[in-house]
Amino acid sequence: MKKQVVSVVAAAAAAMVLAAPAMAEEKVSFTIFNSKNELQEILEDITAKYGEENNVDIEVYYSNDTVAAHLSTVYASGDPYTLIMTDAKDVYSVGKEYGADLSDEEWVKDTDYAITVDGKVLGFPFCIEARGLLFNADAIEEITGEPFDPASITSLDDLDAFCQKLVDGGMETPTAILKPDWSLGAHFLQQVYEEREDVQGFIDSLYAGEANLMEDAKFNALMDTFDVLKKYNIFGDSPLTADDGLVHMYTAEGDVAFQFGGCWEWNDIIDYDYSENLGMMPVPQNLDDEYKDCLVGGGSKFFYIDNSKYTTDEQRQAAKDFLNWLVYSEEGQVLISDTCACVSPFSNNEVPCTNDLGAYVKQYVDAGKLVPNYDYDPDDHYSKIGTFMQEYLNNEIDRETLAKDIEDYWANTTPVEH
């Protein structure tokens, strides 16, 4: 009888030994799609550490293709990612079809930037980004002999006069303009839609071919500002040859005082011998409206969790756990605000943003001075509108032609559902 007991015990022990590798093989694995290239190495490192500490395997992928096209390909092949970082408009399209309902997640109560579609929370905000006029206060003070107060420039006339003061003081060309279509079309011109009370109503009038931009106060105010930026542009003789790296170097090192852009450009600026006092301010306009002392921005990049048949419940839960870790763990909060140098969209995150431009954005966010992004442009909007803006920047077309080209684009484009 004792021999039988021993045999049973031995058999059970052997079974446990054999089961151990099997249990190890059952460790949950999931994938992340990252659409923010500058974060790829950071996310790879942090997910490797997180995976070791939480018994999961995580692979992070990036693609140079447009997000919509890439996601279409992976879904068509039946091999989607578990956790997908994308732009807001893709949450409303791809995420609407494939995203898991996150409405019951704890973090929803701690942010104003989650994306809700048809009553369901689908988009987890990764960070807040904003656009405005970047300035180099050290470069300005070197010319004027006085500390720079961005609040002293409240109109386009102020900006024009201030740039002329810098020219008179020896800074021959105080501005720099980025030439890419995304900067001109999706960021600068985009403000024409965003800085008004009825944004969707204005977009609808563009779709209907009823808008008259040459009679629109906001369009003309912003284009007047763009003309002043052109007037003092360091690349004035050949604006379409402006290399992005040179623009960032000139801004960082104080060869110019002003550059339209966004807080994400900090990652490029720090590659150079940058000044200590760089900041952001609203885009000055000769239009006394409620937007004159605001930046434009909001949630930038969102995660949604795949809810298709190709992802298991265990993988979805592992992805939810990772998102909660980003919000509520000290390591996750440091990752967002310090390591990634982003502005956290979560009210419980008090870790200071290490991005000097982002720190300015946070001030505007806290003061309620952030005009929301408009997230429903057609996919080809920035490339088409950006091309028109490049032609205007290069003095190939005048403002009236630019306005007509923009109106024709919208009137011949299929409205985006949202």
C-alpha positions in Angstrom: 0.0 0.0 0.0 2.8 2.4 0.9 4.4 1.7 -2.5 1.2 2.6 -4.2 1.1 5.9 -2.3 4.7 6.6 -3.1 4.0 5.9 -6.8 1.0 8.2 -6.8 3.0 11.0 -5.2 5.9 10.4 -7.6 3.5 10.5 -10.5 1.9 13.7 -9.3 5.3 15.3 -8.8 6.3 14.3 -12.3 3.1 15.7 -13.7 3.8 19.0 -11.9 7.3 19.2 -13.4 5.9 18.6 -16.8 3.1 21.1 -16.3 5.5 23.9 -15.3 6.8 24.5 -18.8 3.2 24.3 -20.1 2.2 26.9 -17.6 5.1 29.1 -18.6 4.0 28.8 -22.3 0.6 30.0 -21.3 1.9 33.4 -20.3 -0.2 36.1 -22.0 1.4 37.8 -25.0 0.1 40.9 -26.7 1.2 43.4 -29.3 1.2 47.2 -29.4 1.1 49.4 -32.5 2.9 52.7 -31.9 2.3 55.5 -34.3 4.7 58.0 -32.7 8.1 57.2 -34.1 10.1 59.2 -31.5 8.7 57.0 -28.8 9.5 53.6 -30.3 12.7 52.9 -28.4 11.3 54.2 -25.2 8.2 52.0 -25.5 10.3 48.9 -26.4 12.4 49.4 -23.3 9.5 50.1 -20.9 7.3 47.3 -22.1 10.2 44.8 -21.8 10.6 45.9 -18.1 6.9 45.9 -17.6 6.6 42.4 -19.1 9.2 40.9 -16.8 7.6 42.4 -13.8 4.0 41.4 -14.7 4.6 38.0 -16.5 3.5 39.1 -19.9 5.2 39.3 -23.3 4.7 42.6 -25.2 6.0 43.4 -28.7 5.9 47.0 -29.9 5.6 47.7 -33.7 5.9 50.8 -35.8 5.1 51.4 -39.5 6.0 54.2 -41.9 2.7 53.7 -43.7 -0.3 55.9 -42.9 -2.1 54.6 -39.9 -5.4 54.0 -41.6 -3.7 52.1 -44.5 -1.6 50.0 -42.2 -4.5 49.1 -39.9 -6.6 48.2 -43.0 -3.8 45.8 -44.0 -3.5 44.0 -40.7 -7.2 43.6 -40.3 -7.5 42.2 -43.8 -4.8 39.7 -43.0 -6.6 38.7 -39.7 -3.6 39.7 -37.6 -4.4 42.9 -35.8 -2.5 44.4 -32.9 -4.0 44.1 -29.4 -3.4 47.7 -28.3 -3.3 50.3 -31.1 -2.0 53.9 -30.9 -3.6 56.1 -33.5 -4.9 59.6 -34.2 -8.3 60.6 -33.0 -9.9 60.4 -36.5 -8.9 56.7 -36.7 -10.6 55.9 -33.4 -13.8 57.3 -34.9 -13.4 55.1 -38.0 -11.3 52.0 -37.4 -11.8 52.0 -33.6 -15.6 52.4 -34.0 -15.7 49.1 -35.8 -13.0 47.2 -33.9 -12.5 48.9 -30.5 -13.4 47.4 -27.1 -15.7 49.4 -24.8 -13.6 50.9 -22.1 -16.4 52.8 -20.4 -16.1 50.9 -17.1 -12.3 51.5 -16.8 -11.2 53.5 -13.7 -9.1 56.0 -15.6 -12.2 57.4 -17.5 -13.0 59.6 -14.4 -9.6 61.1 -14.4 -9.4 62.6 -17.9 -11.4 65.0 -20.0 -9.8 63.7 -23.2 -11.1 60.2 -23.7 -12.9 59.6 -27.0 -16.5 58.4 -26.8 -18.2 57.0 -29.9 -21.9 56.1 -29.8 -21.9 56.3 -26.0 -18.9 54.0 -25.6 -15.4 55.1 -24.4 -13.1 53.7 -27.1 -10.0 56.0 -27.0 -7.5 56.2 -24.2 -5.6 59.5 -24.5 -1.8 59.1 -24.4 -0.9 62.8 -24.1 -1.9 66.4 -24.8 -0.2 68.4 -27.5 -0.8 72.0 -28.6 0.2 74.4 -31.4 1.3 78.0 -31.2 4.2 80.4 -31.7 7.4 79.1 -30.3 9.8 81.7 -29.0 13.4 81.9 -27.9 13.4 84.3 -25.0 17.2 84.3 -24.6 17.7 85.3 -28.2 15.2 88.1 -27.9 16.7 89.4 -24.6 20.2 89.4 -26.2 18.8 91.9 -28.8 16.5 94.0 -26.7 18.4 93.9 -23.4 15.1 93.2 -21.6 13.4 90.0 -20.5 10.8 88.8 -22.9 7.2 88.8 -21.8 5.0 86.9 -24.4 2.0 88.6 -22.9 3.2 91.9 -24.2 2.4 90.7 -27.8 -1.4 90.6 -28.0 -2.0 91.4 -31.7 -0.4 91.0 -35.1 0.5 94.6 -35.1 2.4 94.0 -31.9 4.2 91.0 -33.4 5.1 93.0 -36.6 6.5 95.9 -34.6 8.4 93.6 -32.3 10.0 91.7 -35.2 11.0 95.0 -36.7 12.6 96.0 -33.4 14.6 92.8 -33.5 15.7 93.6 -37.1 16.8 97.0 -36.1 18.7 95.5 -33.2 20.6 93.1 -35.5 18.5 90.0 -36.0 18.0 90.3 -39.7 15.4 87.5 -40.0 13.5 86.9 -36.7 11.2 84.0 -37.9 11.5 80.6 -39.4 8.7 78.6 -41.2 8.5 74.9 -41.5 7.6 73.9 -45.0 6.0 70.3 -44.7 2.4 69.9 -45.8 1.5 68.6 -42.3 2.8 71.8 -40.6 1.2 74.2 -43.1 -2.0 72.3 -43.8 -2.8 70.3 -40.7 -1.5 72.7 -38.1 -1.5 76.4 -39.3 -4.4 76.5 -41.7 -6.3 74.1 -39.5 -6.8 77.0 -37.0 -9.2 78.6 -39.5 -11.6 75.8 -38.7 -11.0 75.5 -35.0 -11.0 79.0 -33.7 -14.7 79.7 -34.1 -17.9 79.0 -32.1 -19.6 76.6 -34.6 -16.7 74.6 -36.0 -18.8 71.8 -37.5 -21.2 74.4 -39.0 -18.3 76.0 -40.7 -17.0 72.7 -42.0 -20.5 71.8 -43.3 -20.5 75.1 -45.2 -17.2 74.2 -46.8 -18.5 70.8 -47.8 -21.6 72.5 -49.3 -19.6 75.0 -51.3 -21.2 77.9 -49.4 -18.2 79.3 -47.5 -16.5 82.4 -48.7 -13.0 82.5 -47.2 -12.1 85.9 -48.6 -14.9 87.3 -46.6 -14.1 85.2 -43.5 -12.6 87.2 -40.6 -10.7 84.2 -39.1 -9.2 83.1 -42.5 -8.0 86.6 -43.2 -6.7 87.2 -39.7 -4.6 84.1 -39.7 -3.3 84.6 -43.3 -2.3 88.2 -42.2 -0.3 86.6 -39.5 1.2 84.1 -41.9 2.2 87.0 -44.2 4.1 88.6 -41.3 5.9 85.4 -40.6 6.8 85.2 -44.3 8.0 88.8 -44.2 10.7 88.0 -41.6 11.4 84.4 -42.7 15.0 83.4 -42.5 14.3 81.2 -45.6 12.5 84.0 -47.4 14.4 83.7 -50.7 13.7 80.0 -51.0 11.2 78.9 -48.4 10.6 75.5 -49.8 14.2 74.5 -49.4 13.9 75.0 -45.6 15.1 71.8 -44.0 13.2 70.9 -40.8 16.5 70.3 -39.0 17.7 73.8 -39.8 14.4 75.4 -38.6 14.7 73.6 -35.3 18.4 74.5 -35.0 17.8 78.1 -35.7 15.0 78.2 -33.1 16.9 76.2 -30.6 20.1 78.2 -30.8 18.6 81.7 -31.2 19.3 82.5 -34.8 15.6 83.3 -35.0 13.1 84.5 -32.3 9.8 82.9 -33.5 8.6 79.8 -35.2 5.1 78.4 -35.6 5.0 74.9 -34.3 4.0 72.5 -31.5 5.3 71.2 -28.2 6.2 67.9 -29.8 9.1 69.7 -31.5 11.0 69.7 -28.2 12.3 66.2 -29.2 13.9 67.8 -32.3 15.1 71.0 -30.5 17.1 69.2 -27.8 19.3 67.7 -30.5 21.0 71.1 -30.8 22.7 73.5 -28.4 19.4 74.9 -27.3 18.8 78.0 -25.2 17.4 77.6 -21.7 14.4 79.8 -22.1 12.2 78.5 -24.9 8.4 78.8 -24.8 5.1 78.9 -26.6 2.5 81.6 -27.0 -0.8 82.0 -28.8 -0.6 83.0 -32.5 -1.0 86.8 -32.6 -3.9 88.0 -34.8 -5.5 91.4 -35.4 -8.8 89.9 -34.3 -10.2 90.6 -30.9 -12.0 87.3 -30.2 -12.1 84.8 -27.3 -9.3 82.7 -28.9 -6.6 85.4 -28.9 -5.0 84.2 -25.7 -5.3 80.5 -26.3 -3.3 77.7 -27.8 -4.9 75.1 -30.0 -4.6 71.4 -29.1 -6.0 68.5 -27.1 -5.5 64.8 -26.8 -2.9 63.7 -29.3 -2.6 60.0 -30.0 -5.0 57.5 -28.5 -4.9 53.9 -27.7 -7.8 51.6 -28.5 -8.0 47.9 -27.6 -8.9 45.5 -30.4 -12.2 43.7 -29.9 -12.2 41.5 -32.9 -12.3 37.7 -32.9 -8.5 37.7 -33.4 -7.8 39.0 -29.9 -8.5 36.9 -26.8 -10.2 38.1 -23.6 -6.9 37.4 -21.8 -5.0 39.7 -24.2 -7.6 42.4 -23.9 -7.4 42.3 -20.1 -3.6 42.4 -20.2 -3.8 45.5 -22.4 -6.3 47.1 -20.0 -3.9 46.4 -17.1 -1.1 48.1 -19.0 -3.2 51.2 -19.6 -4.1 51.3 -15.9 -0.4 51.0 -15.1 0.3 54.1 -17.3 -2.3 56.1 -15.3 -1.9 55.0 -11.7 1.6 53.7 -11.2 4.4 56.0 -10.3 6.5 54.4 -13.1 3.8 54.9 -15.7 3.3 58.6 -14.7 7.1 59.2 -14.9 7.1 57.5 -18.3 4.6 59.9 -19.7 5.7 63.2 -18.2 9.4 62.7 -17.7 10.8 59.9 -20.0 8.5 60.7 -23.0 8.4 64.4 -22.0 4.7 64.6 -22.8 1.8 66.5 -21.1 -0.3 64.0 -19.3 -4.1 64.1 -20.0 -4.8 62.6 -16.6 -5.6 64.9 -13.6 -4.0 62.5 -11.1 -0.5 62.8 -12.7 1.4 65.5 -11.0 4.9 64.6 -12.4 6.3 67.7 -14.0 6.6 67.6 -17.8 10.3 67.7 -18.7 9.5 69.2 -22.1 9.9 73.0 -21.7 7.3 73.7 -24.4 5.0 71.1 -22.9 5.3 72.9 -19.6 3.8 76.0 -21.3 1.1 73.9 -22.7 0.3 72.6 -19.3 -0.2 76.1 -18.1 -2.7 76.8 -20.8 -4.5 73.5 -20.1 -4.8 74.3 -16.4 -6.1 77.8 -17.2 -8.8 76.4 -19.6 -7.1 78.2 -22.5 -6.8 75.3 -25.0 -9.0 75.5 -28.1 -10.0 71.9 -29.1 -8.6 70.2 -32.1 -10.9 69.4 -35.0 -10.3 65.7 -35.6 -12.5 64.9 -38.6 -10.6 66.1 -41.7 -10.6 63.8 -44.7 -7.5 61.6 -45.0 -6.0 63.6 -47.8 -6.7 67.0 -46.2 -3.2 68.0 -45.0 -1.5 66.8 -48.1 -3.8 68.8 -50.4 -4.3 71.9 -48.3 -0.6 71.7 -47.3 0.4 71.8 -51.0 -1.8 74.9 -51.5 -0.1 76.5 -48.5 3.3 75.7 -49.9 2.4 77.4 -53.1 1.3 80.5 -51.2 4.5 80.4 -49.0 6.6 80.3 -52.2 4.6 83.2 -53.7 3.3 81.1 -56.5 -0.3 82.0 -55.8 -2.1 84.9 -54.1 -4.5 84.8 -51.2 -7.6 84.8 -53.4 -6.3 81.8 -55.3 -5.5 80.0 -52.1 -9.0 80.6 -50.8 -10.5 79.3 -54.0 -8.3 76.2 -54.0 -9.3 75.4 -50.4 -13.0 76.0 -51.1 -12.8 73.7 -54.2 -11.1 71.0 -52.2 -13.8 70.8 -49.6 -16.7 71.2 -52.0 -15.4 68.1 -53.9 -14.6 65.9 -50.9 -16.8 63.3 -49.3 -17.8 64.3 -45.8 -16.2 62.3 -43.0 -18.7 60.5 -40.8 -18.4 60.9 -37.0 
